Amino acid sequence: MRGWTMIAGALALLAAPAAAQETRVAPEGHTPPPATLEQMDWLVGQWVGTGIGGAPAMESWLPQSGGTMVGSFVQEDGEGAIRFTEHLYLMEEEGTLVLRLKHFNADLTGWEEKDGMLTFRLIAVEDCAAYFHALTLKCRNPNFPGEGLLAAVRMQSGGELVFRFDALGPDHPQRCPDAMTTIDMNQCYADVLGRADERRETYLAKAVELHSDRPELAKDIEASDAAFLAYRDAECGAVYEDWKEGTIRGVMGLDCSIAMTDRRTLTIWRNWLTYMDSTPPVLPEPKPTP
């Protein structure tokens, strides 16, 4: 999921090849648009996921201070040790935003020269998204800003590295912290999906039961869930296909299914298990599956 600026050596982010997906490349002579750090509040927090080679990774962003948001990134090596880290500054500069970073090995020796760093100029800022030259930061789902983070970086070869993180916090526990191999991660994420599906089925059954006095409505609720499952299989199957050349394809597909299932359960709760007045909900509000 994300060692997003791991760009072998020094990521010479030059000219824009074909078919950019998540990343954008600034045209020659581009002037960065006006932007402020207030537009990046959604980035603050701790974000965890699977990084390079399926090993755990974590990124943290602090609230702005003095016109700068400070971030850090940690990529583990799959055996519980640090592979490398990044120190990041997201800064207000000349009325716009610029992102600068430096890489460090586990022993704190730097990748770049002493005064060197990588600099990413802003192309566009949108709700829950910032597009820098060859680097993107955005919410995985703009309807749920605190749920997850997506980052992508364009490599010199023209390909992209795309990484997806979950939020870490009281309502977003880190998944599978003890899983160290691809097989372990796949099994652990499959177990999480099993729990997510079990809860979805519980909320669905309660919704159907609650509206059993209206048989057509109850039937429609069940039909909508069947349609959701078909859509989930197609969407997350596409995610798996997209990552099929990588060892994390299983985790990526399962993570997609978990996230979609949690959102489906929340939708069932909002539509069929809550009330417009102050009446307590029939079941507790579902949180992301740990």
Wavefront OBJ file of the C-alpha trace (Angstrom):
o trace
v 0.000 0.000 0.000
v 2.228 2.867 0.304
v 5.925 3.565 0.260
v 4.710 6.176 -2.074
v 7.868 8.096 -2.612
v 10.081 5.080 -2.827
v 11.378 6.056 -6.203
v 14.505 4.149 -6.641
v 17.308 6.461 -5.847
v 15.892 9.883 -6.471
v 12.776 9.602 -8.614
v 13.600 11.884 -11.449
v 10.026 12.862 -12.118
v 10.204 14.152 -15.624
v 8.030 14.254 -18.621
v 4.658 12.830 -18.753
v 4.093 9.634 -20.506
v 0.873 8.203 -21.625
v -2.159 7.176 -19.632
v -1.823 8.741 -16.240
v -4.392 7.319 -13.875
v -4.153 8.715 -10.370
v -1.258 11.098 -11.055
v -1.138 14.210 -13.171
v 1.798 15.993 -14.816
v 1.999 19.748 -15.141
v 2.209 21.153 -18.676
v 5.203 23.268 -19.570
v 4.923 26.752 -18.097
v 2.187 25.733 -15.640
v 1.526 28.205 -12.812
v 0.530 26.514 -9.531
v -2.981 27.544 -8.407
v -3.735 29.445 -5.196
v -4.087 27.113 -2.212
v -3.771 27.065 1.563
v -3.127 24.441 4.201
v -6.692 24.853 5.480
v -7.704 22.930 2.361
v -5.565 19.986 3.528
v -7.080 19.443 6.991
v -8.389 16.034 5.878
v -4.795 14.787 5.648
v -4.097 15.155 9.382
v -3.865 11.858 11.264
v -2.201 8.463 11.211
v -2.605 6.186 8.215
v -1.616 2.529 8.101
v -1.555 -0.173 5.472
v 0.541 -2.565 3.443
v 3.561 -1.087 1.730
v 6.339 -2.299 -0.520
v 6.516 -6.071 -0.896
v 3.442 -6.501 1.275
v 5.271 -5.232 4.385
v 3.530 -2.884 6.840
v 3.792 0.865 6.296
v 2.581 3.920 8.219
v 2.271 7.615 7.507
v 1.467 10.449 9.917
v 0.594 14.109 9.349
v 0.501 16.754 12.075
v -1.760 19.818 12.048
v -0.199 22.850 10.401
v 2.213 25.020 12.344
v 3.743 28.180 10.975
v 2.534 27.597 7.439
v 3.812 24.002 7.301
v 2.319 20.556 7.815
v 4.967 18.041 8.890
v 4.598 14.423 7.882
v 6.531 11.195 8.320
v 6.441 7.869 6.522
v 7.781 4.518 7.767
v 8.247 1.471 5.540
v 9.003 -1.812 7.294
v 10.975 -4.662 5.727
v 8.533 -7.508 6.419
v 10.438 -8.760 9.439
v 9.487 -6.013 11.861
v 12.445 -3.735 11.139
v 12.519 -0.364 9.395
v 13.434 -0.436 5.723
v 13.433 3.340 5.209
v 11.619 6.484 6.324
v 10.625 9.818 4.827
v 10.405 13.278 6.356
v 7.840 15.451 4.592
v 6.983 19.155 4.588
v 3.748 20.385 3.010
v 4.233 24.136 2.864
v 2.496 27.347 1.914
v 4.759 29.198 -0.463
v 3.997 32.201 -2.670
v 0.243 31.730 -2.253
v 0.196 28.050 -3.186
v 1.313 24.675 -1.792
v 4.516 22.740 -2.337
v 5.484 19.325 -0.947
v 9.115 18.567 -0.116
v 10.616 15.368 1.276
v 13.818 13.563 2.134
v 14.446 9.809 2.423
v 16.447 8.122 5.179
v 17.769 4.590 5.594
v 17.124 2.710 8.824
v 20.424 4.061 10.222
v 19.348 7.667 9.438
v 21.740 8.091 6.535
v 20.052 10.100 3.817
v 19.333 9.139 0.226
v 19.596 12.678 -1.091
v 22.607 14.958 -0.786
v 22.949 16.908 2.464
v 20.962 19.897 1.213
v 19.007 17.965 -1.408
v 15.349 17.042 -1.385
v 12.504 16.109 -3.713
v 10.067 18.911 -4.526
v 6.539 18.463 -5.871
v 4.695 21.510 -7.260
v 0.921 21.813 -7.040
v -1.240 21.292 -10.131
v -4.729 21.338 -8.590
v -6.438 21.151 -5.222
v -9.966 19.781 -4.882
v -12.237 18.613 -2.085
v -10.295 15.874 -0.317
v -7.568 15.777 -2.991
v -4.314 17.492 -3.933
v -2.582 16.839 -7.258
v 1.089 17.707 -7.386
v 3.345 17.219 -10.396
v 3.592 13.416 -10.622
v 2.234 12.867 -7.102
v -1.311 12.625 -5.766
v -2.732 12.670 -2.244
v -6.469 12.175 -1.841
v -9.183 10.609 0.274
v -9.919 7.055 -0.769
v -13.594 7.932 -0.524
v -14.480 11.657 -0.499
v -17.784 10.813 1.207
v -15.839 9.410 4.168
v -12.775 11.700 4.500
v -11.439 10.084 7.668
v -11.690 6.520 6.400
v -8.652 6.116 4.197
v -5.909 7.782 2.191
v -4.748 7.116 -1.364
v -1.371 8.247 -2.647
v 0.173 7.745 -6.049
v 3.514 8.659 -7.577
v 4.612 8.651 -11.217
v 7.925 6.908 -11.822
v 10.506 7.911 -14.393
v 9.576 4.822 -16.403
v 6.057 6.167 -16.800
v 4.378 3.678 -14.487
v 2.599 4.502 -11.256
v 2.888 3.335 -7.691
v -0.510 3.549 -6.004
v -0.895 2.953 -2.282
v -3.989 2.809 -0.087
v -4.095 3.405 3.654
v -6.667 2.999 6.398
v -7.038 5.548 9.189
v -5.573 4.541 12.538
v -7.534 5.675 15.565
v -10.123 4.621 18.146
v -12.660 3.883 15.402
v -10.113 2.611 12.887
v -7.900 -0.042 14.512
v -4.843 -1.230 12.660
v -5.502 -4.484 10.831
v -3.271 -7.526 10.965
v -0.298 -5.944 12.791
v 1.275 -9.350 13.445
v 0.951 -10.707 9.898
v 4.446 -10.806 8.395
v 4.075 -12.879 5.231
v 1.829 -12.598 2.197
v 0.027 -15.798 3.194
v -0.538 -14.446 6.713
v -1.841 -11.130 5.356
v -4.209 -12.830 2.935
v -5.630 -15.068 5.655
v -5.944 -12.212 8.129
v -7.740 -9.944 5.635
v -10.014 -12.831 4.650
v -10.908 -13.205 8.335
v -11.665 -9.467 8.568
v -13.923 -9.732 5.518
v -15.700 -12.661 7.138
v -16.440 -10.523 10.210
v -17.557 -7.603 8.030
v -19.941 -9.850 6.093
v -21.298 -11.416 9.267
v -22.164 -7.987 10.628
v -23.695 -6.882 7.302
v -25.917 -9.942 7.354
v -26.948 -9.202 10.946
v -27.922 -5.618 10.091
v -29.689 -6.762 6.921
v -31.705 -9.381 8.780
v -32.742 -6.824 11.388
v -33.777 -4.360 8.652
v -35.896 -6.999 6.901
v -37.439 -8.039 10.212
v -38.204 -4.442 11.175
v -40.056 -3.863 7.911
v -41.709 -7.276 7.645
v -45.123 -5.600 7.862
v -44.373 -4.192 4.395
v -43.445 -7.311 2.386
v -42.604 -5.465 -0.831
v -40.242 -3.114 0.964
v -38.572 -6.003 2.800
v -38.170 -7.783 -0.534
v -36.605 -4.664 -2.086
v -34.133 -4.342 0.795
v -33.022 -7.933 0.242
v -32.783 -7.376 -3.526
v -30.624 -4.295 -3.015
v -28.214 -6.342 -0.919
v -27.987 -9.016 -3.604
v -27.219 -6.268 -6.121
v -24.552 -4.896 -3.766
v -22.826 -8.286 -3.540
v -22.712 -8.571 -7.330
v -21.295 -5.055 -7.607
v -18.729 -5.722 -4.868
v -17.524 -8.861 -6.606
v -17.133 -7.017 -9.904
v -15.462 -3.913 -8.457
v -13.039 -5.715 -6.159
v -12.376 -8.306 -8.843
v -11.213 -5.400 -10.997
v -8.947 -4.217 -8.172
v -7.458 -7.704 -7.928
v -6.924 -7.746 -11.702
v -5.208 -4.365 -11.530
v -2.750 -5.735 -8.950
v -2.442 -9.278 -10.304
v 1.276 -8.927 -11.037
v 2.030 -8.016 -7.416
v 2.237 -10.108 -4.285
v -0.298 -7.859 -2.551
v -3.068 -8.560 -5.080
v -4.966 -10.661 -2.537
v -4.781 -8.008 0.175
v -5.790 -5.269 -2.260
v -8.849 -7.187 -3.435
v -9.842 -8.140 0.109
v -9.290 -4.620 1.408
v -11.619 -3.349 -1.319
v -14.274 -5.863 -0.265
v -13.918 -4.978 3.421
v -14.262 -1.253 2.786
v -17.280 -1.698 0.517
v -18.931 -4.081 2.975
v -18.480 -1.662 5.876
v -20.028 1.130 3.804
v -22.925 -1.162 2.836
v -23.603 -1.974 6.494
v -23.553 1.736 7.320
v -26.020 2.370 4.486
v -28.381 -0.320 5.804
v -28.158 1.239 9.254
v -28.822 4.777 8.029
v -31.687 3.867 5.697
v -33.530 1.168 7.653
v -32.408 1.052 11.301
v -32.512 4.712 12.356
v -35.310 7.226 12.830
v -35.844 10.841 11.798
v -36.654 11.881 15.371
v -34.767 11.283 18.612
v -35.740 7.608 18.811
v -32.584 5.545 19.404
v -31.406 3.434 16.439
v -32.356 -0.229 16.375
v -28.669 -1.286 16.302
v -25.505 0.669 17.091
v -23.868 2.687 14.329
v -21.411 0.304 12.613
v -17.744 1.257 12.652
v -14.980 -0.030 10.329
v -14.315 -3.721 10.924
v -11.102 -4.334 12.904
l 1 2 3 4 5 6 7 8 9 10 11 12 13 14 15 16 17 18 19 20 21 22 23 24 25 26 27 28 29 30 31 32 33 34 35 36 37 38 39 40 41 42 43 44 45 46 47 48 49 50 51 52 53 54 55 56 57 58 59 60 61 62 63 64 65 66 67 68 69 70 71 72 73 74 75 76 77 78 79 80 81 82 83 84 85 86 87 88 89 90 91 92 93 94 95 96 97 98 99 100 101 102 103 104 105 106 107 108 109 110 111 112 113 114 115 116 117 118 119 120 121 122 123 124 125 126 127 128 129 130 131 132 133 134 135 136 137 138 139 140 141 142 143 144 145 146 147 148 149 150 151 152 153 154 155 156 157 158 159 160 161 162 163 164 165 166 167 168 169 170 171 172 173 174 175 176 177 178 179 180 181 182 183 184 185 186 187 188 189 190 191 192 193 194 195 196 197 198 199 200 201 202 203 204 205 206 207 208 209 210 211 212 213 214 215 216 217 218 219 220 221 222 223 224 225 226 227 228 229 230 231 232 233 234 235 236 237 238 239 240 241 242 243 244 245 246 247 248 249 250 251 252 253 254 255 256 257 258 259 260 261 262 263 264 265 266 267 268 269 270 271 272 273 274 275 276 277 278 279 280 281 282 283 284 285 286 287 288 289 290
